[in-house]
Amino acid sequence: MADRHEWFLKQIFRHRADLQRYLRQFTSGAEDIEDLIQETYVRVYSLPNYRAVDSPVAAGPGRSVLQGRVS
């Protein structure tokens, strides 16, 4: 579990500010943005094969790693 947590912090969480900026394009409510971020984090953290995500940023907005891997 420690490996997953470390991966999440280094590869996903560090992009939080970018994710917030991206989401502001679609909603203005700070609470909505936080809800969306939390939902995204839960989905990414629960990926069965999280190490298959080589570059979270490369997936980019609209091409999320979540689309093909989480139902």
N, CA, C and O atoms as a DFTB+ gen file, in Angstrom:
284 C
 N C O
     1  1       0.822      -1.200       0.000
     2  2       0.000       0.000       0.000
     3  2       0.861       1.257       0.000
     4  3       0.480       2.281      -0.568
     5  1       2.019       1.175       0.638
     6  2       2.910       2.340       0.684
     7  2       3.389       2.718      -0.709
     8  3       3.533       3.899      -1.024
     9  1       3.637       1.708      -1.544
    10  2       4.068       1.986      -2.913
    11  2       2.997       2.755      -3.680
    12  3       3.292       3.722      -4.383
    13  1       1.754       2.312      -3.534
    14  2       0.640       2.990      -4.212
    15  2       0.528       4.433      -3.723
    16  3       0.357       5.353      -4.522
    17  1       0.624       4.621      -2.435
    18  2       0.498       5.963      -1.861
    19  2       1.614       6.881      -2.359
    20  3       1.370       8.028      -2.733
    21  1       2.816       6.370      -2.356
    22  2       3.959       7.158      -2.842
    23  2       3.792       7.499      -4.328
    24  3       4.042       8.631      -4.742
    25  1       3.370       6.516      -5.120
    26  2       3.118       6.743      -6.546
    27  2       2.059       7.827      -6.732
    28  3       2.222       8.734      -7.548
    29  1       0.981       7.724      -5.972
    30  2      -0.108       8.687      -6.083
    31  2       0.381      10.102      -5.789
    32  3       0.076      11.034      -6.533
    33  1       1.124      10.260      -4.725
    34  2       1.622      11.591      -4.363
    35  2       2.574      12.152      -5.415
    36  3       2.492      13.329      -5.766
    37  1       3.472      11.316      -5.916
    38  2       4.492      11.788      -6.863
    39  2       3.959      11.959      -8.283
    40  3       4.390      12.861      -9.002
    41  1       3.029      11.105      -8.690
    42  2       2.588      11.115     -10.078
    43  2       1.235      11.788     -10.308
    44  3       0.971      12.267     -11.411
    45  1       0.393      11.833      -9.314
    46  2      -0.967      12.350      -9.501
    47  2      -1.196      13.634      -8.711
    48  3      -1.530      14.673      -9.282
    49  1      -1.015      13.556      -7.400
    50  2      -1.357      14.677      -6.530
    51  2      -0.579      15.945      -6.863
    52  3      -1.090      17.050      -6.677
    53  1       0.621      15.801      -7.341
    54  2       1.441      16.981      -7.637
    55  2       0.861      17.824      -8.769
    56  3       1.292      18.959      -8.971
    57  1      -0.100      17.294      -9.503
    58  2      -0.742      18.031     -10.605
    59  2      -2.068      18.669     -10.195
    60  3      -2.853      19.076     -11.052
    61  1      -2.313      18.755      -8.909
    62  2      -3.587      19.266      -8.393
    63  2      -3.896      20.671      -8.913
    64  3      -5.024      20.924      -9.336
    65  1      -2.946      21.570      -8.893
    66  2      -3.179      22.948      -9.346
    67  2      -3.564      22.979     -10.827
    68  3      -4.441      23.746     -11.225
    69  1      -2.918      22.155     -11.631
    70  2      -3.268      22.075     -13.054
    71  2      -4.686      21.547     -13.237
    72  3      -5.435      22.043     -14.078
    73  1      -5.049      20.547     -12.454
    74  2      -6.390      19.986     -12.530
    75  2      -7.429      21.027     -12.121
    76  3      -8.482      21.129     -12.750
    77  1      -7.147      21.793     -11.085
    78  2      -8.066      22.852     -10.660
    79  2      -8.260      23.881     -11.775
    80  3      -9.388      24.274     -12.072
    81  1      -7.168      24.311     -12.384
    82  2      -7.275      25.284     -13.482
    83  2      -8.099      24.725     -14.635
    84  3      -8.930      25.427     -15.210
    85  1      -7.872      23.487     -14.962
    86  2      -8.617      22.853     -16.049
    87  2     -10.112      22.811     -15.729
    88  3     -10.940      23.135     -16.579
    89  1     -10.451      22.414     -14.514
    90  2     -11.857      22.287     -14.135
    91  2     -12.567      23.636     -14.052
    92  3     -13.780      23.705     -14.250
    93  1     -11.841      24.694     -13.767
    94  2     -12.450      26.036     -13.721
    95  2     -13.037      26.445     -15.072
    96  3     -13.908      27.312     -15.130
    97  1     -12.571      25.833     -16.146
    98  2     -13.111      26.128     -17.469
    99  2     -14.549      25.631     -17.607
   100  3     -15.300      26.116     -18.453
   101  1     -14.925      24.670     -16.779
   102  2     -16.225      24.022     -16.915
   103  2     -17.185      24.331     -15.778
   104  3     -18.395      24.170     -15.932
   105  1     -16.664      24.772     -14.641
   106  2     -17.526      25.105     -13.509
   107  2     -16.860      26.199     -12.683
   108  3     -15.635      26.261     -12.579
   109  1     -17.668      27.037     -12.115
   110  2     -17.103      28.143     -11.332
   111  2     -17.194      27.900      -9.828
   112  3     -16.584      28.625      -9.041
   113  1     -17.943      26.897      -9.437
   114  2     -18.120      26.642      -8.013
   115  2     -16.932      25.929      -7.404
   116  3     -16.555      24.846      -7.854
   117  1     -16.343      26.525      -6.389
   118  2     -15.183      25.929      -5.726
   119  2     -15.525      24.560      -5.136
   120  3     -14.701      23.646      -5.167
   121  1     -16.730      24.422      -4.604
   122  2     -17.141      23.139      -4.038
   123  2     -17.271      22.081      -5.123
   124  3     -16.894      20.928      -4.918
   125  1     -17.806      22.472      -6.284
   126  2     -17.923      21.535      -7.400
   127  2     -16.548      21.067      -7.859
   128  3     -16.345      19.883      -8.129
   129  1     -15.619      21.989      -7.945
   130  2     -14.264      21.648      -8.364
   131  2     -13.641      20.675      -7.371
   132  3     -13.023      19.691      -7.777
   133  1     -13.793      20.934      -6.095
   134  2     -13.229      20.026      -5.083
   135  2     -13.879      18.652      -5.153
   136  3     -13.203      17.635      -4.998
   137  1     -15.187      18.617      -5.386
   138  2     -15.873      17.328      -5.515
   139  2     -15.335      16.544      -6.710
   140  3     -15.095      15.341      -6.613
   141  1     -15.148      17.228      -7.829
   142  2     -14.629      16.575      -9.028
   143  2     -13.205      16.064      -8.818
   144  3     -12.857      14.970      -9.264
   145  1     -12.402      16.849      -8.146
   146  2     -11.027      16.435      -7.859
   147  2     -11.024      15.199      -6.959
   148  3     -10.279      14.251      -7.206
   149  1     -11.847      15.213      -5.929
   150  2     -11.902      14.064      -5.022
   151  2     -12.367      12.808      -5.749
   152  3     -11.820      11.727      -5.530
   153  1     -13.368      12.942      -6.610
   154  2     -13.850      11.792      -7.381
   155  2     -12.753      11.258      -8.301
   156  3     -12.578      10.047      -8.436
   157  1     -12.029      12.161      -8.922
   158  2     -10.918      11.762      -9.793
   159  2      -9.856      11.016      -8.993
   160  3      -9.367       9.971      -9.421
   161  1      -9.506      11.551      -7.841
   162  2      -8.489      10.915      -7.003
   163  2      -8.923       9.517      -6.557
   164  3      -8.115       8.589      -6.562
   165  1     -10.178       9.363      -6.177
   166  2     -10.670       8.056      -5.748
   167  2     -10.564       7.051      -6.887
   168  3     -10.140       5.913      -6.685
   169  1     -10.951       7.477      -8.087
   170  2     -10.893       6.575      -9.236
   171  2      -9.457       6.196      -9.588
   172  3      -9.160       5.030      -9.848
   173  1      -8.590       7.167      -9.593
   174  2      -7.193       6.871      -9.931
   175  2      -6.561       5.997      -8.857
   176  3      -5.871       5.028      -9.174
   177  1      -6.788       6.329      -7.599
   178  2      -6.181       5.575      -6.504
   179  2      -6.648       4.127      -6.496
   180  3      -5.912       3.237      -6.069
   181  1      -7.860       3.891      -6.962
   182  2      -8.407       2.533      -6.922
   183  2      -8.131       1.726      -8.193
   184  3      -8.597       0.593      -8.309
   185  1      -7.395       2.280      -9.132
   186  2      -7.051       1.510     -10.332
   187  2      -6.352       0.215      -9.933
   188  3      -5.399       0.245      -9.154
   189  1      -6.810      -0.912     -10.452
   190  2      -6.172      -2.179     -10.090
   191  2      -4.693      -2.232     -10.505
   192  3      -3.850      -2.730      -9.759
   193  1      -4.397      -1.728     -11.671
   194  2      -3.027      -1.756     -12.166
   195  2      -2.525      -0.318     -12.322
   196  3      -2.285       0.150     -13.435
   197  1      -2.375       0.356     -11.216
   198  2      -2.008       1.768     -11.236
   199  2      -0.645       2.006     -11.888
   200  3      -0.405       3.087     -12.425
   201  1       0.227       1.040     -11.851
   202  2       1.556       1.213     -12.453
   203  2       1.513       1.262     -13.980
   204  3       2.500       1.634     -14.616
   205  1       0.381       0.892     -14.567
   206  2       0.222       0.956     -16.019
   207  2       0.098       2.404     -16.496
   208  3       0.214       2.677     -17.691
   209  1      -0.137       3.324     -15.571
   210  2      -0.222       4.738     -15.915
   211  2       1.204       5.278     -15.934
   212  3       1.792       5.564     -14.891
   213  1       1.745       5.410     -17.142
   214  2       3.117       5.880     -17.283
   215  2       3.239       7.377     -17.050
   216  3       4.188       7.844     -16.420
   217  1       2.273       8.121     -17.565
   218  2       2.329       9.568     -17.458
   219  2       0.912      10.129     -17.369
   220  3       0.229      10.240     -18.388
   221  1       0.465      10.481     -16.174
   222  2      -0.890      11.015     -16.014
   223  2      -1.126      12.278     -16.834
   224  3      -2.229      12.484     -17.341
   225  1      -0.127      13.111     -16.972
   226  2      -0.276      14.358     -17.713
   227  2      -0.404      14.078     -19.202
   228  3      -1.134      14.781     -19.901
   229  1       0.287      13.073     -19.692
   230  2       0.232      12.755     -21.118
   231  2      -1.166      12.358     -21.554
   232  3      -1.541      12.562     -22.708
   233  1      -1.936      11.795     -20.641
   234  2      -3.307      11.433     -20.983
   235  2      -4.091      12.694     -21.304
   236  3      -4.910      12.714     -22.222
   237  1      -3.832      13.740     -20.541
   238  2      -4.405      15.048     -20.814
   239  2      -5.913      15.119     -20.676
   240  3      -6.602      14.099     -20.645
   241  1      -6.407      16.330     -20.596
   242  2      -7.848      16.555     -20.509
   243  2      -8.550      15.986     -21.740
   244  3      -8.099      16.167     -22.871
   245  1      -9.653      15.302     -21.495
   246  2     -10.411      14.744     -22.588
   247  2      -9.898      13.388     -23.036
   248  3     -10.582      12.681     -23.777
   249  1      -8.703      13.016     -22.595
   250  2      -8.125      11.704     -22.928
   251  2      -7.685      11.040     -21.641
   252  3      -6.587      10.491     -21.558
   253  1      -8.526      11.092     -20.658
   254  2      -8.184      10.632     -19.331
   255  2      -7.819       9.151     -19.289
   256  3      -8.416       8.334     -19.990
   257  1      -6.847       8.822     -18.474
   258  2      -6.495       7.421     -18.245
   259  2      -7.676       6.696     -17.623
   260  3      -7.760       5.470     -17.690
   261  1      -8.573       7.435     -17.030
   262  2      -9.714       6.811     -16.371
   263  2     -10.733       6.262     -17.361
   264  3     -11.399       5.271     -17.062
   265  1     -10.867       6.867     -18.511
   266  2     -11.916       6.491     -19.431
   267  2     -11.842       5.024     -19.825
   268  3     -12.866       4.342     -19.858
   269  1     -10.673       4.541     -20.119
   270  2     -10.558       3.166     -20.566
   271  2     -10.309       2.161     -19.474
   272  3     -10.302       0.960     -19.743
   273  1     -10.105       2.604     -18.251
   274  2      -9.689       1.670     -17.221
   275  2     -10.617       1.577     -16.033
   276  3     -10.523       0.634     -15.248
   277  1     -11.506       2.531     -15.886
   278  2     -12.419       2.497     -14.750
   279  2     -13.830       2.586     -15.286
   280  3     -14.133       3.446     -16.113
   281  1     -14.690       1.704     -14.822
   282  2     -16.075       1.768     -15.298
   283  2     -17.002       2.262     -14.227
   284  3     -18.206       2.378     -14.457
